[in-house]
Amino acid sequence: MPQLPELPPLSLPVPTPTPDPLAACKLDPANLPPLATGHVFHTCGSRILSETGEPAQITGVSWFGMETGTFAPHGLWSRNWKTMLDQIASLGFNTIRLPFTNEALVDGQMPKSINYDINPDLKGKTSLEVMDVLIKGAGERGLKVILDRHRPTSEGQSELWYTDRVSEERWVQDWVMLATHYRGNSTVMGVDLHNEPRGPATWGTGDQSTDWRLAAERAGNAVLQANPYLLIFVQGVEQVNGDFYWWGGNLQGVRDNPVRLQVPGRVVYSPHDYGPDVYSQGWFNTPDFPSNLPGVFDTHWGYIADQQV
């Protein structure tokens, strides 16, 4: 039989490996010594990572109350704090956002509306000491805590991070106190500097009295000087260049003016976004709703994740 000519070996194109966007910062760029117990976190692009480079996902619940005149998480008038933490963990949450008012941090501030018959171990404790107990209990259940300065006083939220009763200096001092108080405690993963800046709050204007981005840098750097392990959660503002959005939800300014902190890998942009049951915004009332929502989100904050800002 005639022999067939040998064919050259088949040459297939070698696929170009897809670069790992997390490769450059899988490990904490701050290069801090590890804490004795528990995970600490850092940011890498649009992701939150553990110290070993594993992506982390926050599934959180806010436990309101310490920002009100009770100066204690709500529900303790009818339930035991341990059973409430047990329920949070059993429902699959891994993080508690703990709102507070600066009033709750005043020396000797005592909580109200706690039923000490069912919470006897909280009797005689100040509001800060109650916070300590809850954070310790959260850690024992594998939960993380984000501290949230929700209100300067218990009377209500404020547009800016300071008021005529709570100055910027006090705002920063209280954050530094908490950062120092919980240094080395891996349960406290981060701080949410101020809830829902709005109204006169600006981003990137350079006005020291209204530029929330600059204020977040001042407070964030002071916090990190006291405790460099913390994540710094920064919400948006209400309007940028005349484009109004949700309170604390507009992060368009980050594109040209990102938050700059002295410790790398610590900024978490945290927009607030809601549905039409909170307020019937214009984009909920267009013929293309709800297919228009991805574009609305991308314009105001989604681009940060898409572009790994």
Secondary structure, DSSP 8 states (H G I E B T S, - for coil): --------------------TTGGGSS-TT-----SSS--EEEETTEEEETTS-EE---EEE---TTSTT-S-TTTTTS-HHHHHHHHHHTT--EEEEEEEGGGGSTT----S--TTT-GGGTT--HHHHHHHHHHHHHHTT-EEEEEEEESBTTB--SSS--SSS-HHHHHHHHHHHHHHTTT-TTEEEEE-SS---TT-BSSS--TTTBHHHHHHHHHHHHHHH-TT-EEEE--BSEETTEE-STTTB-GGGGTS----SSSS-EEE------TTT---GGGGSTTTTTTHHHHHIIIIIHHHHTT-
